[in-house]
């Protein structure tokens, strides 16, 4: 079970909670890209992509790495945002973890052909993100997956993200939030993580906490569901049981944390 020592908890760096920043025009345009699917657009009200990317300071000229992009929800936004003047890597388990992004490329090469696929974790001979090459590394709702793989995997992933970034680069993390007073054992099965745990992994890797945002907060989510975070939409693990109740709650309460690799 992962527990941070009380002394370490007291030593964790403080960071101001920031109001939602103004959304730059390039981000707003990418969120409105005509290539986005209707099903993904319908989830903007829960995921707040424009405000989230603005908080992380993503620019169209950046080299952006998205770690474990899953079904490509953010790929639909990051690809058009960086297509003209930047670079976008989708980095995940080779090759299965990138199959969804690869399928997007096959269906619409004009929109997604410039997306670069990279292995993470990477072994010899697999394409990878060069060390010190990224301006921004982003990961959305993945830390719990690494925690399920054991603390070593979580620590290794944060160390890998640190290596990818240029000095002064930004790591943006969005994750399902477990209240700090809860038993840390819930992190092992619920899909929720304590902010202190995520911050602990990041600072151990060398990052400095630069800010927090409540843009992805959902006070309706009590984070104590018998089926874990997957009880809520979009998973609806209970299928039709109390579906209207969970739909009214919406997607999970999420921490949004911005870290910086020191210069």
Steps between C-alpha positions, in 0.01 A plus 500: 500500500632839408532742792699820514668557833344782709822702479497473121138606485586812695790567265301473179522826306206734518351647185226750449161392368459692177180636350420377150724700263390669182506254212741597220352504151706203368372275779142616448532425127642152564215416738259603224683299232249355251677164516398442862233234553161590641534247783824661617364853471210398724751435779658846490265608780677251729854522369532875427775453241540866405540620858719201592746553215502875567588432865786276393619773264503288184596696187467407131878524459572251780627146479223327695506142627177337610576199717268202458242668274249216525219533248637832373259742663765772537668395174204657320601833655877483531557386142340806337644730766858402419467402131632818339785613726548246777539128554274248674609160628252236614705283737372172636555124531632370167304414295161419649480812714514717189258304281220756538723788386635286218141432389431874501797549270368233267157660479615862464863540400449870424403571862718249685780401264752726675442339839819322604464169682746411774538208736468561875644307667746455214741217437791482258396546140165663578436866407512724804479865597855642511621610841478876555289561190151582632362836602190343656414147615135428575327200653128471563355252751790257482684514833259249654582256220869525583420458870314178420825382343678565831686793646808423293307553178356830620842627600653380173234680295556831679875459455447434128284813465767703678764379253285595199467862602730789431618689809219740584245274326154427635336178615120515513311232692125445526392214727194370685521647851479309826448724807813522710327369814404171336688175550786491250414136434214623281761611245574135427155418364270801463666693216526806726831644623584742778657826380779449755585166341518644148703797623728259686575301184566816302725668754694178552573505126634855526196711409389814679128555556413825322124524536164337553170563327147403594381519140430124501349482847162333553365540855218255423750214486547346846776265375368210708316289245495123545610458139763772519521791259363277224157522666468850353472597134631425250557143624173441691638180651161427661342510153134605543495486881453858626624626164301824524655568841853461370425698185385788721829487691705504180862402453741481792642772719853563372815669617681713241866546588773692320864408561823649365835339434751736666746677273 
